[in-house]
Every structure is written in C-alpha cells, then in structure tokens.
Amino acid sequence: MTRSHESPDHDVNRRRLLRGMGAAGVVGVSGCLGGDGGEGEENGSDGGRVGDREEQEVDFADLQEGGTLRIAATANVDSFDPPYSTDAQSTQAQGFVFEQLVTSDRDGNLYPWLAEAYEEVETNDVDRTVYEEYMVSVGANEEGVLDTEEQVIVRHPDDDPIEDDEVRVLTPEEAAAAVDDGVFGMQFRYRLREGIQFHDGEELTAENVVRTAERYENSDLSAQTYDSLLHARAVDEYTVDLYAQVPDAEAERELPGLSIHSTEQAELEGGELDPRQGNDPIGTGPYTLEAFEDEQYYELAKFEEYWVERAGVDSIDWFDGPEEYPDGPVIDEIQVEIVEDDASRSAALQNDEVDVTTGLETQTLDQFDDSENFRIAAVEAGSYDYVQYPVNVEPWDDARLRRAVNHLVPRENIAENVFNGWVRPAWTDIPSIAEESGTTDPEALEERLRPYNEYDPERADELIGEVIDDTGIETPIEVRLEVNADNNDRVQMLELIAEAMEQSGHFEASLETYEWNTYIARVLDPEYQNDGHIPCIGLSGTFNPESFCNALHHSENVGQCCNLNGINDPELDRLMDGARYDIEVIEDEQLRAERYDEIWQYLADERYSSITHFGITEAVMNTAVVGFRANPFIETLYSFALYSPQERQAIWLDREE
Amino acid sequence: MSLRRFILYRVLSIIPILFGVSVITFGLFHLTPGDPVSQMVALNPDITASQEAQLRARYELDGPVWQQYLAWIGNVLTGDFGMVLRNNRPVSAIVLARLPETIALGLFGWAFALVIAIPTGIYAAVNKDRFGDTVSRFVALSGISIPNFWLGLMLILVFSLWAGLWPVIPPSRLPLYHPRMLWYLILPGVTIGTAAAASIMRVLRTSMAEEMNEDYVTAARAKGLPERQVVLKHVLRNSLISVVTLAATLTAGIVAGSVVVEVVFNWPGLGRELIVAINAREINLLMAITLFTGVFIILANLLADVLYAVLDPRIRYD
C-alpha cells in the first residue's frame, strides 16, 4: 500500500468553518481580538472566551517589513540542544533556528517542509517480537538499569528489566540488520528539497537526517524518539527512509519529529550544542542566534539565505495563499527577555518594554482583554487537568461511585469562576485538536457523553444510593484530594470539587497541597495507588487522541507518568493499543476514529478519571503586533506566528498603530 | 588575644562552620523528594521506570547520599563545584557571573539604609517624642512590616508603570559597571534596603536617646560644647556600637531578601539563581550558592566584631 503526501487533505471541516479559514483573495485572518471584552461574558463557558472569538482580518497588502519583535519569555532556555532539552522554553527557542522534515497546521494536518514530499512505502503486520532473532542479551540491575552503552531501540515485550537479570534488546546495529532483511513495521520515504542551506552554508542532504537521528540516541528525548523510530537510512543524496518499529497510526507524525542538525553539530557530545558551550545552534530555520546571556536574554536575526526566501513561497507546491503573502518571515530581529515573574512580564508589556508575552494568569488576561491597547491571541490547547480515582481501594472500585463523583465535578463553574471563562469544560475526554483522528463526529460524541459529565447532584445521589444498597458501605466516605500548591487555579478548582462532594452529604472531603517536586515524587510512587487519595494533575496532549487516554489509563504507565492510581484494565489496554498499533486503523482512518469513540464511551462508563477542562495557549501583545494567531502548543507559539504558509500565517510590526 | 590573632582564629573557624553547613544542606536537600532527573521525566509518559533509572545512573544520582556527598566534597576541595545538569554548565561559572550582581545590589541596599537611617535616627533622637519623631517611628515601623515583594511591586507600579521613570526589566545588555546601572539599582536597592534602614533608624534612635541622658553628655554640654558637636562626635559614636551589633543580622537579612527582590525585579543575581536551583533540584548549584552565602555572612559577622574594637577600645577579644 502506498499513500503519497504531496499535500494534505484539504477537506473543509467544522472547525475550519468556525474559524472562517480559507478566506479568498488577499485577506487572511488573525486570532487576535482587540479588547472589547464583551463577547466572552455572553458566551458562557462552552465556547469560552477563546472558542467564540471573532478573528481580526489582516490584509497582506498592508504588510510592513523589518523591525524588532520584543518577547518576554517565561523561563530560561535550559539548552539550545534539541535532543538534550525537554522544557517548553528551550523548544520554543530552538523553533526559531531548527526545522523538521514536516510541519503541521493548527488542526494537525501534516505538510512536507524540509522534505518536498513524502510517502508511506510499506507497512508490515508485525509486533515487537519479530525482532527477537536480532536481539542481544544485556544485563539489568535491580533498578532496571541496562548494562549497555547502546540505544535500546526495542526491548523484548516478554522481558522486564526490573524483574529479570538479563533482557533481550535491539540496538541500532541490529535494527539496521533487521531493516536489511525487510523486517520492520513501516517505511516512510522523504524526498528532501534541494538547495536548502544551514546557517553555516552547508547544504541539507539525507545524511543530515540520518546523523540527526543517531544524535537522538541515548539523549534526553530518546524515549519518545525511539518509541516509534526503528532506523533512519539515506537512499541517495536527497532521499531518506525512516522506519517504524511496528504498524503505528501515529508514525507519520512521530517519525519526522527530529530537529535537523548540520553535519558539524551532529558530531557534538550531548548538551554541547549550546552557546554556553561555545557552540551557537546551526539549523535551517529562518533566524540565527546572534546573542545569548544565560537567564537574561537572547537575540535572533533573520537568516538572509533562508530557503523559502530564496526559492519563494510559491515553490512550495501545496501553498495556495495570496500573492502578497511573504517569502519568509518579515521581522528582522527578535529580542527575547527572560522574565520569570508573571507580574513583571505583565508590567513590562504595559510599560511598552516588550511587545508580546505569555503565561499570565486568567485574571490578568481579563485586564488586557478589556483594554484597547492590547490584543490576545488564544486557541484551545491540548493541555488538560484531571483527577483520578483510587480504583484499587474500596469503595472506589465501584464504577458507580466514580461516576457519581464525576457528576459532582462542577465543570462549568470551574471554567467560569476559576478560569474566568478562558477554558472549555471537558464534556468529553478529547479536545478539539485531537478530534480529527479521535472521533467520527465531534458533535455526536459530545451529545452522547455530555450527560455523563454534567454537574448533577441528584444523579450522583442516585448512584451513591445504589452503591450503598448493594455493598452496604457507610457514608460519609472520607477522602483526600491532593494537588500541587504552586498552581492557584488548580487549587481553587479542587476546593470547588471538595465542596461539591461535601455538600452531597456522602463525603468528608479534605484537600492537601504539596510543593511540586514533593507532589510529583509522591503521586508517581507505585505504592500511591494503595493510599486511597484523589490526585489532580495537568498534562499536555498532542494531535494524537491517544495522549488523552493512554498516559492516564494504560497499565504500562503505572508508577510513571501518569497512571497514578494503578488502573489496570486489560480490556481498556487492548482498546487503546488497537486504536494505534493495528494495521487496520492505519489503512482505515474511519475505523481508527470509531475505535476511539468506543474508548471514550468505555471511559465514560468506567470513569477512572475525570478530565475537568481543556486549557488554552495564549499570547498577549500590544497593537503594534499585527496578524498574530496562536498555535495550540506553547513550544511552537512564536515560530508558528512568525511564518507558517500552511496556515497563511505571518506577523509584522506596525509601530504607528 | 590580639586583633590579628582574633581575626585569624575567626577565619579558621569558617572551615568547620562551612563543613557543618554543607553536611546539613546536602542532607536536608536529599530528604526532599525529587532531583533533576525527576524534573526531566515527571510528566513524560514515554519514560519507563527503567529509563529513569538509566538517566539517574548517567548523572551519578543513584548512589547513597553519603557517597554522593563524599564525591561532591572531594570535588569542591579541588575547586570543582560540579555542573548544572540541565544545561551542562560549570556551577562556578554561574556563581561567578551572578555574584557581582548580588554584591552590587546588597551594597546599594546597605548604602541606602545608612544614608536614610542615620540622619533620621539622629533627628528622631534629638526630637524625641515630638511630631517628627512620631512620624519617623511610624515610617520605620512600616518599613519593617512591609514585605519585600509587596514593596517591590508597589515601587514598580508607581515609578515604572505610572511615572515611567524606570523600566520594569533592568537593561540586561548594560554591563554592571556602567554608570547608568546606578540608576537601575535604585528601585531594587530601595526595596532591599528599606527594612534595614528602618531597623537601624529605630536602634540608633533608642540608643542615642539613652546616651543623651548619660553624665558625659551633661558634662560636655556644661563645658559649653556646641550641641551639634555633642551629638555627632560623642553621642553618635557611642550609639553606633548598637548599630554595628545589628550589622551582621541585617547583612543576613539583605542576603535573604535578595532572593525575593531579584525575582521581582528580574535582577540576575545569586538570589534568583537560588530559586532556580531549588525548583530544578540542582544540588550542585544550590550547594555552591549556600556556601558562598555562608562565607559572606560569616565575614560580615567578623567585620562587625572588628568594628566594635574600632568604635569601642574597651572591647577585648577573649
């Protein structure tokens, strides 16, 4: 089976219509609102103050070139080395400099980027045991540390490094041998654009992709990279194959997620690709790093030889934007100040010391939203908060009790009064960014599942009554809700839930807060599941629907992020694996969506966790910044806004406004 | 004991004190949950327990605490304070880069405190129980009571946002020794020095008010010395001994206050770095900052003791 990807599917879906995308002629749209502040209050919490925003129209004929964009970032850049950094601010900084083989729009549609085209060449119906004959045995100590310097690509599913003294693993050399023999899950072929230059003048070739993949071995990102990737191989100078370990519906998105390195920097030791180590990052991206002062600021300047600039945006075959759309970002310089304190960032923006910032509390957002001198660009993100029930401790092993408490979670109240309408209540377990693959019909799904998640004390009372009648448990049930103390919004949210539980008369609910590191260590302890508490945590999902169910519920994630209460439901595991790692769902996207619909229904019935709301990604800016639209992911917020032909997105500065 | 021997003795006593501080800090830090690896993997569903252990082994965080401490202290004795794990940078480079910023801020805070407190204290003592004294005592009490972070935010609100006299973010591209930095030091310096100024003023006022009733003051006045000379030459000098007693405590307060003030004003000093180190569980950085702070406070105490001798020759070092 072969699927080509010269350009993505351009079906107009519901969200595109809602956003008014694809306006004809030279008019694009921006997700910024001048601060009238009126809309949000009338909207209620369903659309929230984000979902129902009108979008500012921008005309690329008015575009102004040049200027310096001043950003206030929320934290220091820990590292400019892509495989050796996991924090959002580092990824954000790297996004100006590095690029990947593909890019995506705000709906998760993929577009060839450094690759001019890619295709799925072959898919084989295998599981990870197929590599058994290529595997080598390595020792494992009692903590599960493997006695090998090599990257473990695949561990034999029957071996447990903590239980066993030796485990069978597939390392890069054997992975290459397996591919030689035609043993692999999936093969994707990427044809690179010719003439793309790195900042040091080197031309991008297939070898850069291969060496980059090798540099991700045993890095801080190796776990997520080699979760899917089996092997990278150059076919010729401009063609590279990436192989997946097993049939994987997310492989198309996961495999090319490498920030491509220059040859020189692919040789650097881990963590050394950083100005603090004397190595300014070199990528193919639109900006070069000009200055960096640790924990204070960094500065970027436009890369004059940027490939889109040289070839013209019309050279990208899927681009169908207006004639006036620029051939690259138009802002000359970017100055990023590192300001960790929220109040200082907010004050700096008001004082015209910076043009744009993020990470402000919802109350502060309200103030900016009410001002005519500022705009807010916001979009629903993949972030979500959830509480999880102690399913292995009586009486919480009864799904009716969990469903009852779920009816006591005042989602609308939380969205309106804790988050001031900036977030959307989670009527289903899946946010809009993952609906494309995650459901056959978002509206029908919400219609079906919303009754399960409405605040309904009467229904809760009925369900608890049933549990009391059947099991004879005594009420009030004592329970402790737990949360990290440094997130005021989350603490307030738990207070509301605890109060609702208390008011039901069936619970004595207390709330305990912990310092972040203490809390994480506590809830990720495998023994935590036996304590009978209800923890609350926030996670960030992706376009992959799996990210909204797997981390919370898969038995593989007990004792690690983020199955905190030891949920071990083989049927649910089977459903989740079947929605991603099954050759049928790769060939039939509709079937995959149907399987996820089944999962959401299953979760509504079992209610192991209650997702409370979906967060937003937002940027607050002065009116000099024109055309800024937010991307669901904070990591790509600025690089996306500066220049994204796939969404006809570009920003410019109009200091006259 | 001579002054020289006393100083030598006190300098040598720094070693066991710092050793004790390092043991306690290292031990307490390891009693708190989390380390840089748990930070890295905390919310990453892709990391298995085995991979987490692998990372911990890579960063040498998997041994018992005493073993880690011995390794750390062994390195410190050779001048190696280790690396910051999250960005692979030498701790000593970070501390040396941040130390001048904190020292500048501390010195400015001290200067502000003395410039404000001494004249005000003298004025309040000379005008004891009059309106001016009452006002200055009220202001001093407010200065002690107002939390640093609140005062800092108020100063930003009034002088940066409303008056537009100072930027919210200090100009990070200017070197610290640039003359213009004096201007940018004013707001954080005032914030960090206010409580010290208030304390000094109150102590000085009380001390001077007591000294004013001493016989030698009456005698000086009887000899016909001008009041100004009596107050500034005799009374003030004797009263300053009480202020010096406070100095070490106030220095510790200024060092502690720098943590909050540097965060509020985005001032790139050791205080802000300490917060980063604690949140990121960067033990090497935390230990280095703790040791530097410890040395600084011990030296401040030593300086205070030496100043006693300068101000009051009757003091003996036993």
Interface residues (C-beta under 8 A of the other chain):
Chain A: A72 N76 D78 S79 Y84 T86 D87 A140 E143 G144 V145 L146 P161 I162 D220 A223 Q224 D227 G270 G271 E272 D274 R276 Q277 E293 D294 E295 Q296 Y297 E337 I338 V339 E340 D341 A343 S344 A347 A348 Q350 N351 E353 V354 E515 W516 N517 T518 I520 A521 R522 L524 I537 L539 S540 S547 N550 A551 E556 N557 G559 Q560 C561 C562
Chain B: T32 P33 G34 S38 Q39 M40 V41 A42 L43 N44 P45 D46 I47 T48 A49 S50 Q51 E52 A53 Q54 L55 A57 D62 R86 N87 N88 R89 I94 A97 L153 I156 L157 S160 L161 G164 P167 V168 I169 S172 R173 V263 V264 F265 N266 P268 R272 E273 V276 N279 R281
